[in-house]
């Protein structure tokens, strides 16, 4: 491997593939904080020149965390589809990028190759792409999954209805859920972030949401985003549970900081296949976010884009129904402003889709980040145009429990009309029956909470 490049008479030499990947990354405040970013734009160009000439086999042979040190690296390598890898392994990263963008490389082709790609490969390609490139490739990738309805079909844009409540008041959660459903939101999942992380409160909320969905014949899924061990206890209590949730990261050590391991998620997956209430076969829900490993000092000196891609490599082991990056939630220490948050969202969506995941995004920012409401709205349009599987939805886009800005109940129908997209087919039919939506426009009961009993 050649790990050096000369730019304008200056030779730039790099010590490892990991350093090349880090310094080829677009500017990120998290990489600056970690001390792994390029020192200037010229060094970034040099790193990208080197990266473009590395082969996908080089990246497979040099993961950013060694096989012997990390169970995520071992899972990716041990489960890699050799025939799929053989189809592209000889390509350089530059050639791989061109192949991804080629008009003759179709969605089914990308889906067939996905099992042969490692996270480092897709992260490398993303570093050589413009935002437009990321959108183009992301839009090609179609990942269709099923639980109680069908997610990821062409021409669809789904949403998670997020009726959080600061005290887990069930009546308040139900009131917010009914409002979201009345605006046509929630076909991906009715998912609640609990304020109280106990099996009893998790079970109580799930039973209430399950009753709401059954009473109204609503074809979607429910989930309470408590820790996976709490959800496992709730499931043992006999409550309904369509999807099981957990935040995941891109290294074994970072997952340990979340209180999880490969074995624990294996056990949770097996329990959901045994006792979960969704029709299936996809029953898991994962959330990620650039910078999560750095926040616990478990990034192994790697950049946050590559570590984020590794989280997707871990997630695909479990054939999840939902995966989304909570892109601006961790804070400006990792993604400083609107351009960085927008870039990260498009990177994450594209990388997740390339690895075969039904990728969504929580397009969001915390109040101390330098991002405007207009920039956030623009990002939602970019993600919708890029084929993002689903976005969040919550009252006026302002989460009163988690204290951050996201997507509102009103944004989802606006995006669907603007981009000529519909919800999942099953949910779409329910909206038509209730009069909430008719054809490509709001129906007579749009926004009427009495439409949901």
MITORMI-110253 format. One record per residue (C-alpha): x, y, z; residue in one letter. Coordinates in steps of 0.05 Angstrom, whole numbers, plus 5000, padded with zeros to 4 digits. Layout:
BEGIN
XYZa ...
***
This chain:
BEGIN
500050005000x 502250704985x 500651165044x 503651815018x 501852344967x 505352974941x 501153604935x 504354244908x 511353974920x 509953774992x 509953045010x 504652815059x 505952135091x 501051755135x 502751205185x 496550765177x 490050655140x 486450905202x 490151575197x 488551635123x 481151515137x 481152035193x 484752575155x 480552465092x 474252625132x 470253255121x 471253765176x 468053545242x 468853865310x 469053165341x 475152975300x 478453625320x 476853465393x 479852765385x 486053035351x 485352605289x 483153105236x 487353385179x 491254005200x 488954385138x 485154315073x 491354115034x 492953525080x 485653315073x 486453304998x 492852895005x 489352395049x 483552335000x 488552224943x 491651654982x 484851375002x 482351384930x 488050904910x 487050404967x 483149784948x 477049524984x 481248915002x 486349385035x 480749665078x 478148965096x 485148765118x 486249395160x 480049525203x 480750135249x 480049675310x 483949015304x 480348355299x 483648095363x 481348705404x 474048805384x 467948355377x 464748825327x 470748745281x 470247995289x 462747985273x 463648385210x 469547965185x 466647285205x 459847415174x 462247755110x 459247455046x 465347235007x 461847194939x 459047904947x 465948164968x 469247834909x 465048244862x 467948904886x 474048744930x 479048894874x 476449604864x 480050204891x 475850664934x 475851174878x 473350644829x 468250404880x 465451114886x 464851164810x 461550484807x 456450694861x 454651314822x 454350974754x 447351004726x 447850264707x 449150064780x 442049964804x 438849884872x 438249124868x 445549084850x 447449494911x 443049064955x 446448434929x 453448714943x 451748985013x 453248335051x 460348365023x 461949065047x 465349245112x 463949905149x 470850165132x 469350085058x 462950485059x 466051015104x 471851085056x 467251184997x 463051695035x 469352115048x 470352184973x 463252384959x 459853064956x 453253164990x 449853074923x 453652424913x 451352174981x 444152334963x 444652004895x 447351344923x 442751354983x 436751434938x 438850824897x 439050364957x 432250054973x 431849635036x 424849345048x 423149065117x 416748825151x 413948805221x 406548975224x 407149375160x 412049445102x 417549975106x 422450215053x 418450144989x 419850644932x 416051294936x 414851245011x 416851685069x 415251425138x 415651735207x 416451545280x 411051865323x 414852075386x 409752255440x 414652355498x 412352605565x 416952885621x 413552465675x 411251865633x 404052065644x 400251545602x 394452005588x 399252535563x 402952035519x 396351795489x 393952505476x 400452665438x 400252005400x 393052135378x 395152825352x 400952535313x 396651995282x 391452515263x 396852865221x 398752205188x 404952075229x 407251425261x 407450905206x 414650705224x 413250645298x 409850965358x 416251025399x 416651335468x 423051555504x 421351405577x 423051865634x 423051265682x 427250675661x 423450115695x 420249475669x 413649655702x 413050345669x 415450065602x 410049525605x 404650035625x 406250495566x 406549915517x 399849635540x 396650325532x 399450435462x 397649715442x 390549835463x 390350495423x 392850145360x 388149555366x 382149975382x 383150385319x 385849835274x 392250215261x 397549805223x 404050025256x 408849825312x 410050045383x 416450105424x 418850415489x 426050625485x 428350405554x 434850025562x 434749345528x 435348975595x 429249355621x 425249175558x 427148445566x 424448465637x 418048805612x 417248265560x 417847735614x 412148095650x 407747915591x 406748595559x 405948675483x 412348905448x 412848985373x 419949245370x 425849215418x 430349815421x 437549965438x 442650505425x 448950205394x 455950455378x 461750255334x 466649915382x 466049375434x 468449865487x 463350395467x 457749875471x 460249675540x 459450405560x 452150335538x 451549725581x 451049225524x 454948685489x 454348225429x 451747675474x 446548115507x 443748355440x 443847635414x 439647445475x 434848025465x 433947845392x 432547125409x 427447345462x 423847795412x 423447235362x 420246815416x 415647325452x 415247945408x 408348135382x 410048405313x 408447965254x 415748025234x 420647805211x 424248455229x 423548615303x 429449045327x 430449805330x 437250135337x 439450855344x 446451125333x 450051795326x 456852065305x 461152205366x 458151705414x 464651305420x 468851925429x 464352165485x 466451545525x 473651545499x 472550875465x 473951085393x 480950765388x 483751385354x 479051315294x 474751855263x 467351905280x 464751755210x 468451085207x 466350905278x 459151075260x 459450615200x 461850065246x 455550145288x 451549985225x 455849365213x 453949125282x 446549295272x 445748905208x 447148245244x 440048305273x 436048455211x 432849075244x 426249395224x 428850085242x 435650415247x 436651165253x 442151655268x 440252185319x 444852635280x 445253285320x 443353045389x 450152925420x 452053655414x 456654155380x 462853835410x 462053305356x 457953665302x 458754405310x 453854745263x 448654675208x 453454475152x 456853935195x 450253655220x 447353645150x 453653305122x 453452785177x 446152625165x 447352495091x 453652085106x 450051655157x 443951535113x 448251335054x 452950885094x 447250535129x 443550405065x 449850135031x 450649635088x 443549395077x 439849755132x 432850095130x 436050755148x 432351345178x 434651985212x 432752425270x 434353095236x 435553495299x 439953975338x 441054165410x 439854875432x 447255045439x 449054825368x 449755345313x 444055105269x 437955505249x 430855255240x 431355405165x 437654975160x 433954405196x 428054455149x 432754445089x 436053815116x 429353465121x 428053605047x 435053355029x 433852715068x 427052605037x 429852704967x 435552224984x 430551664999x 431051685074x 426551135101x 423651525159x 424152155201x 421752325271x 415352705287x 413353045352x 409153635374x 411754285340x 418553935333x 420354105405x 421553515451x 419353735520x 422653135553x 429353095517x 429953845503x 432153875431x 429354095363x 427053565313x 421453435262x 414353645277x 407753295265x 406453825212x 413053725176x 411653015154x 405353145113x 408753765084x 414753355061x 410252815032x 406453314990x 412753684970x 416453054949x 410352654925x 411452104976x 406551675016x 406951285081x 407250525084x 401750205041x 398149905101x 398150565140x 396350955077x 390050535070x 388250665143x 389051425132x 384451375072x 379150985111x 379151495168x 379052095123x 385652375150x 388752345080x 385652305012x 389752174949x 395652664954x 392553165001x 389853245072x 382852945080x 376753215116x 379152945184x 386453165177x 388953405245x 382453195279x 384352805340x 377252535346x 378952105285x 383251685332x 379051415389x 
***
